[in-house]
Amino acid sequence: MNPKEFIDKYVTSFGEYAPLPLAVIYSESPLGERKYVTGCMFKQFHRAYNGEPVTLDTANFTCGGGTLYAGLGPIPMGVYDFVSRVEKYKDSQETAKVSIAGIDPHMSDSPYLNLVRIDKLETFDDMEGLIFLVTPDILSGLFTWANYDSKDLNAVQCPWGSGCSTTITSLVNENRRNGKHCYIGMFDVSARPFFKSDILSFSIPRSRFMEMCGTLSQCCVSGAPAWLKVKKRINSKR
């Protein structure tokens, strides 16, 4: 299935006001303008959300944690102290160290991380996966779709981590091992100010997404009675 075919099915299932997801793509050359921004990478997400490809590298954003979880840089000095003592997300540096090791971030072989809205793509071949930035109503449909053909009660996971780790690191790691899990995220308090109050994330690795394309027209979001009520509410708020 190519992006245009998926978009047609997605709009049919979720409605014309459901925002399109962003593809996560590593590349040897930038796919978008490399605008400089201090601090969090999520300051740039609105550009991708609005249709402008965003390219990130170690030269155009300064968050050490962000470069780590984007696969663009090593673990920064002081991160365990920052997570535990400054932000108080973990009770000690040791707990923070063990937790971050569990996220298992890896350096990318490519220097650029790109976020591209899928209507700007011709193929899904090069992507690591998709990030949906959605309201709880849309999230419920994505969650149900992801579970439709799975016997795994934890097919959708919600791991601890920063916004960038739950949207990017988990997705990339899962795709690289040909995994089938999807991820709910954007509970990171530090990332919340860059999104509307009712937005959460749902990340699907390419390894799972290409399977799920075959079930979108079969599961409840294809028109089951309960979903039609939710879909009506999604599209009545615009």
C-alpha positions as CSV (number, residue, x, y, z in Angstrom):
1,M,0.0,0.0,0.0
2,N,1.4,3.4,-0.9
3,P,0.8,6.6,1.1
4,K,-2.1,7.9,-1.1
5,E,-3.9,4.6,-0.9
6,F,-3.5,4.6,2.9
7,I,-4.6,8.2,3.3
8,D,-7.8,7.4,1.4
9,K,-8.6,4.5,3.7
10,Y,-7.5,6.4,6.8
11,V,-9.8,9.3,6.0
12,T,-12.7,7.0,5.3
13,S,-12.2,5.3,8.7
14,F,-11.4,8.3,10.9
15,G,-12.9,11.2,9.0
16,E,-11.4,14.2,7.1
17,Y,-10.4,16.0,10.3
18,A,-8.2,13.3,11.7
19,P,-4.6,14.6,11.3
20,L,-2.2,12.7,9.1
21,P,0.7,10.9,10.8
22,L,4.4,11.8,10.5
23,A,6.9,9.4,9.0
24,V,10.2,8.9,10.8
25,I,13.0,8.7,8.2
26,Y,16.8,8.6,8.6
27,S,18.8,9.9,5.6
28,E,22.2,10.8,4.3
29,S,21.0,14.2,3.2
30,P,18.3,16.5,4.7
31,L,14.8,16.1,3.5
32,G,13.7,19.5,4.9
33,E,15.0,22.8,5.9
34,R,17.3,22.6,8.9
35,K,16.0,25.4,11.1
36,Y,17.9,25.9,14.3
37,V,16.1,25.8,17.6
38,T,17.3,25.7,21.1
39,G,16.1,23.0,23.5
40,C,13.4,20.5,22.8
41,M,12.9,18.9,19.3
42,F,9.1,19.1,19.8
43,K,9.3,22.9,19.1
44,Q,9.7,21.9,15.5
45,F,6.9,19.3,15.3
46,H,4.2,21.8,14.4
47,R,6.1,22.4,11.1
48,A,5.9,18.7,10.2
49,Y,2.3,18.5,11.4
50,N,1.4,21.4,9.1
51,G,3.1,19.7,6.1
52,E,6.6,21.1,6.1
53,P,9.3,18.3,6.2
54,V,11.5,18.8,9.3
55,T,15.1,17.7,9.5
56,L,17.0,17.3,12.7
57,D,20.7,16.8,13.3
58,T,23.2,17.6,16.0
59,A,23.8,21.0,14.6
60,N,20.2,22.4,14.6
61,F,18.9,21.4,18.0
62,T,20.6,21.4,21.4
63,C,18.8,19.0,23.7
64,G,21.2,16.3,24.7
65,G,18.4,13.9,25.6
66,G,16.8,14.6,22.3
67,T,19.9,13.8,20.3
68,L,20.3,10.6,22.3
69,Y,16.8,9.4,21.7
70,A,16.8,10.5,18.1
71,G,19.8,8.3,17.5
72,L,22.0,11.3,16.6
73,G,24.3,11.6,19.6
74,P,25.8,9.8,22.6
75,I,24.4,9.9,26.1
76,P,25.0,13.4,27.5
77,M,26.9,14.1,30.7
78,G,24.6,14.9,33.6
79,V,21.5,13.2,32.2
80,Y,21.0,10.9,35.2
81,D,21.2,13.9,37.6
82,F,18.9,15.9,35.4
83,V,16.2,13.2,35.2
84,S,16.4,12.5,39.0
85,R,17.4,15.6,40.8
86,V,16.3,18.5,38.5
87,E,13.1,17.2,36.9
88,K,12.4,14.6,39.6
89,Y,11.2,12.0,37.2
90,K,13.1,9.2,38.9
91,D,13.9,8.8,42.6
92,S,17.7,8.5,42.1
93,Q,20.5,8.6,39.6
94,E,20.8,4.9,39.7
95,T,17.1,4.4,38.9
96,A,17.4,6.8,36.1
97,K,20.5,5.0,34.7
98,V,18.8,1.6,34.8
99,S,15.6,3.1,33.2
100,I,17.4,4.8,30.4
101,A,19.5,1.7,29.7
102,G,16.2,-0.2,29.4
103,I,15.1,2.3,26.7
104,D,18.2,1.1,24.8
105,P,18.9,4.1,22.4
106,H,21.2,3.4,19.5
107,M,23.3,5.7,17.3
108,S,21.9,5.9,13.8
109,D,24.2,5.2,10.8
110,S,22.7,8.3,9.1
111,P,23.3,11.9,10.2
112,Y,19.7,13.2,9.6
113,L,16.4,12.4,11.2
114,N,13.4,13.6,9.2
115,L,9.8,14.0,10.1
116,V,7.6,14.0,7.0
117,R,3.8,14.2,6.9
118,I,2.7,11.1,4.8
119,D,1.0,13.1,2.1
120,K,4.5,14.3,1.1
121,L,5.7,10.8,0.5
122,E,5.5,8.6,-2.5
123,T,6.4,5.4,-0.7
124,F,6.7,4.0,2.9
125,D,9.8,2.0,1.9
126,D,12.4,4.2,3.7
127,M,10.6,5.0,6.9
128,E,11.1,3.5,10.4
129,G,7.4,4.0,11.2
130,L,4.6,6.5,11.8
131,I,3.9,9.0,14.7
132,F,0.2,9.9,15.1
133,L,-0.4,13.0,17.2
134,V,-4.1,12.7,18.2
135,T,-6.9,13.2,20.6
136,P,-8.0,10.4,22.9
137,D,-11.0,9.7,20.6
138,I,-8.7,9.1,17.6
139,L,-6.3,7.3,19.9
140,S,-9.0,4.8,20.8
141,G,-9.5,3.9,17.2
142,L,-5.8,3.5,16.6
143,F,-5.5,1.3,19.7
144,T,-8.4,-0.9,18.6
145,W,-7.1,-1.2,15.1
146,A,-3.6,-2.2,16.4
147,N,-5.2,-4.9,18.6
148,Y,-7.6,-6.3,16.0
149,D,-5.5,-9.2,14.7
150,S,-3.2,-9.7,17.7
151,K,-3.5,-12.2,20.5
152,D,-1.0,-10.3,22.6
153,L,-2.8,-8.3,25.3
154,N,0.2,-6.0,25.4
155,A,0.3,-5.4,21.6
156,V,0.2,-1.7,22.5
157,Q,2.6,-0.6,25.1
158,C,3.1,2.6,27.2
159,P,6.8,2.6,28.3
160,W,8.3,5.1,30.6
161,G,10.5,7.7,28.9
162,S,10.9,11.1,27.4
163,G,8.6,12.2,24.7
164,C,11.3,11.6,22.1
165,S,12.0,8.1,23.4
166,T,8.4,7.0,23.4
167,T,7.8,8.4,19.9
168,I,11.1,7.7,18.2
169,T,13.4,5.4,20.1
170,S,10.8,2.7,20.8
171,L,9.5,2.8,17.3
172,V,12.9,2.6,15.7
173,N,14.1,-0.2,17.9
174,E,10.9,-2.2,17.3
175,N,11.2,-1.8,13.6
176,R,14.8,-2.8,13.5
177,R,14.0,-6.1,15.2
178,N,10.9,-6.6,13.0
179,G,8.7,-6.3,16.0
180,K,4.9,-6.0,16.3
181,H,4.3,-3.6,19.2
182,C,2.9,-0.1,19.0
183,Y,3.4,2.6,21.5
184,I,1.3,5.3,23.3
185,G,3.3,8.2,24.5
186,M,3.7,12.0,25.0
187,F,3.1,11.8,28.8
188,D,6.5,13.4,29.3
189,V,5.9,16.5,31.4
190,S,8.8,18.4,29.7
191,A,7.2,17.8,26.2
192,R,3.6,18.6,27.1
193,P,3.9,22.4,26.7
194,F,4.6,22.0,23.0
195,F,1.3,20.3,22.3
196,K,-2.3,21.1,22.8
197,S,-3.7,19.7,26.1
198,D,-5.7,16.9,24.5
199,I,-2.9,15.5,22.3
200,L,-1.1,12.2,22.9
201,S,1.0,10.1,20.5
202,F,0.6,6.7,18.9
203,S,3.7,5.2,17.2
204,I,3.6,2.3,14.8
205,P,6.8,0.7,13.5
206,R,6.9,0.0,9.8
207,S,7.3,-3.7,10.6
208,R,3.8,-3.7,12.1
209,F,2.2,-0.9,10.0
210,M,2.5,-2.8,6.8
211,E,0.6,-5.7,8.4
212,M,-2.0,-3.3,9.8
213,C,-2.7,-1.8,6.4
214,G,-4.5,-5.0,5.6
215,T,-6.9,-4.8,8.5
216,L,-7.9,-1.1,8.4
217,S,-11.0,-1.9,6.3
218,Q,-11.9,-4.9,8.5
219,C,-11.7,-3.7,12.1
220,C,-14.2,-1.6,14.0
221,V,-13.0,1.8,12.5
222,S,-14.3,0.6,9.1
223,G,-17.8,1.4,10.4
224,A,-18.9,-0.6,13.5
225,P,-21.8,1.1,15.3
226,A,-19.9,2.1,18.4
227,W,-17.1,3.6,16.3
228,L,-19.5,5.6,14.2
229,K,-20.6,7.5,17.3
230,V,-16.9,8.3,18.2
231,K,-16.1,9.2,14.6
232,K,-19.1,11.6,14.5
233,R,-17.7,13.4,17.6
234,I,-14.2,13.6,16.2
235,N,-15.5,15.3,13.1
236,S,-18.0,17.6,14.9
237,K,-15.4,19.5,16.8
238,R,-13.9,21.3,13.9
